[in-house]
Amino acid sequence: MQPYIIDNSQDTSVEDFQVRDNLVRTLKNRFTTYGYKQIQTSTFESYDLYSSISGTVNKDEMIKVVDTSGKVMVLRPDVTIPISRMTALNKQSRSTNNTRVFYVMDVFRQAFEQEDQKEKTQAGIEYFGENTPQSNAEVLMLAIHTLKDLGFSNFKIEIGHAGLFKELVKQALIQPEELDVLLSLIQSKNTAEIEPFLKNLAIDTDLQEAIQAIPLMYGDPLNVIQQAKKIIRNEEMQAILQNLIDVYDVLKDFQAEDSVVFNLGLINNMNYYSGIIFQGFVDNIGKPILMGGRYDNLSDQYNEQIPAIGFAFEIELLLHALSQQGLAQRKQPSVDMVIYYELTRQKDALYAAYRLREAGYQIVTFPTSTIHPEDTRSLFTVRYEAKQQVVYQNQEVPFVDVEELIDLLQEERLLS
Ligand SMILES: N[C@@H](Cc1c[nH]c[nH+]1)C(=O)O
């Protein structure tokens, strides 16, 4: 996260923050329209919480702190885990089986390859409720809808499944160390090295071919489904493929099929995922700007069975993508109105400022003797000088008193 320090010579920090604030507002508004409510969790988490549960962030990437009693804590390395725990603990007191929450929170991880990027803001949603094609598709639709709101015309959500690959690996009896290598080869779609790597493992040819085919299963969902049918080896795999087909069918009913592709070689960072997984991509940005998936077994660790699915946008990357594509709206008026006044009119001008602020307008005032008029961008300028007038788009309109000025603003609907 960039520090937002106010620099007197240039207000770029303030402007950056406004762009960021607008972005966050857009996301929040959209999340709200799908029934989600905002929550917040603690920045400090017990280290034991993360070290004792499986499927969490790599321990070496967590930032540890020691509190005054000597207890080791971590700065929140993930949001999904504490929210899942919170939902499990609250389960008895809840009257509904569906919980929809969203958040805008910082996560702290120090990855080896990105040492200087310890703090990232995530804006995401978590849906706790039944695992159905409709619930999966609705969460995907929310991600798509939000990307549309932000103005991205060319984006794609890649959809995969955490189970398909796990199933093949289980059959191949691959050891954990070998699995890590294989995962990174598949993630980078390094097909040239996958073949010799698998040959060395002495697994049967059919299985080897199936694993090798996984990273190539990418693109138009209907094509991918046809290819995937060829590597189905048992009922579990059949069910997984059927699940993907069912979700795709609901996405078609949402008329969102153009926004998705299938990527069966997709591997997400977190290994709590148990079902459908997905990532969002926009043009010219090599990394996913959103990540998510289904994690039905995470709450087992808190002795509850609560199926869940969610995703998170990474705000810094989104901002970078928006400015790269010219979608970040800068140079917006910083206030609604600037009031300039001569000192002899100070009393009237300050009263007008008070009344206008009461009416909800953003106002700054300057005595004419001290100002540099171009300093502040505003929609309107009001002058309490020899003449008393409001200036809007080079049009000068006189007014008798502030009440008339407010009427003028409201009747004319000059402010959007
Ligand atoms: N917590 C995940 C994203 C996510 C939210 N919900 C489900 N998955 C991440 O940081 O990558």
Ligand as a Chemical Component Dictionary entry (heavy atoms), coordinates in Angstrom:
data_LIG
# 
_chem_comp.id                   LIG 
_chem_comp.type                 NON-POLYMER 
_chem_comp.pdbx_formal_charge   1 
_chem_comp.three_letter_code    LIG 
# 
loop_
_chem_comp_atom.comp_id 
_chem_comp_atom.atom_id 
_chem_comp_atom.alt_atom_id 
_chem_comp_atom.type_symbol 
_chem_comp_atom.charge 
_chem_comp_atom.model_Cartn_x 
_chem_comp_atom.model_Cartn_y 
_chem_comp_atom.model_Cartn_z 
_chem_comp_atom.pdbx_ordinal 
LIG N1 N1 N 0 -8.421  -15.579 0.596  1  
LIG C1 C1 C 0 -8.135  -15.897 -0.779 2  
LIG C2 C2 C 0 -9.212  -15.393 -1.704 3  
LIG C3 C3 C 0 -10.536 -15.959 -1.332 4  
LIG C4 C4 C 0 -11.569 -15.367 -0.706 5  
LIG N2 N2 N 0 -12.517 -16.331 -0.547 6  
LIG C5 C5 C 0 -12.122 -17.412 -1.062 7  
LIG N3 N3 N 1 -10.884 -17.235 -1.539 8  
LIG C6 C6 C 0 -6.786  -15.306 -1.173 9  
LIG O1 O1 O 0 -6.224  -14.513 -0.450 10 
LIG O2 O2 O 0 -6.264  -15.639 -2.223 11 
# 
loop_
_chem_comp_bond.comp_id 
_chem_comp_bond.atom_id_1 
_chem_comp_bond.atom_id_2 
_chem_comp_bond.value_order 
_chem_comp_bond.pdbx_ordinal 
LIG N1 C1 SING 1  
LIG C1 C2 SING 2  
LIG C1 C6 SING 3  
LIG C2 C3 SING 4  
LIG C3 C4 DOUB 5  
LIG C3 N3 SING 6  
LIG C4 N2 SING 7  
LIG N2 C5 SING 8  
LIG C5 N3 DOUB 9  
LIG C6 O1 DOUB 10 
LIG C6 O2 SING 11 
# 
